[in-house]
């Protein structure tokens, strides 16, 4: 039983090799961080962590789209599911929920990072649903590091 469970998390990537997925996710972290750092420096509500989470989530959605497109959904002319519509449905629904978490209190926007992390959790769920547990786990590990390490950096910078 445990061997089967372990196989699920060490499965292969059908459309995007694991090393390429990791490189893309890492690039999304660094590029999102460049934008977020500028926002953080200017003391804007959506800062470093929020921009990284949104960037990584968007990257993950694209990779999942490529992985889903490679899956068999029926024979020629028999396709019953549109993988892109699955992604659109999840992203729209989760974005609606995430937006509900964000509010303004005493002139200050709050919970933006929570909204972004919820959106990213939707992407992780899509990855799991597509059978891409290694990709989802890789993304989750990156995001946990982003949330924990960057909180400490923000405290050190005096922006949190």
Number of C-alpha atoms within 10 A of each C-alpha: 6 7 7 9 9 10 13 15 16 13 14 16 19 14 16 17 12 16 10 12 20 16 12 16 23 16 15 22 24 14 16 21 23 15 15 22 20 13 17 22 14 11 13 15 15 18 24 27 28 25 25 27 30 21 24 29 27 18 22 24 22 15 23 29 20 16 19 24 16 14 13 10 14 10 8 7 6 8 10 9 11 11 18 15 11 13 20 12 11 16 20 13 13 20 18 13 14 20 16 11 16 16 12 9 8 5 7 9 13 15 18 20 23 17 23 27 23 21 26 28 19 21 28 24 16 23 25 18 13 18 20 25 22 19 28 23 15 16 26 17 11 17 21 12 12 19 17 11 12 15 16 13 13 17 10 10 11 10 14 12
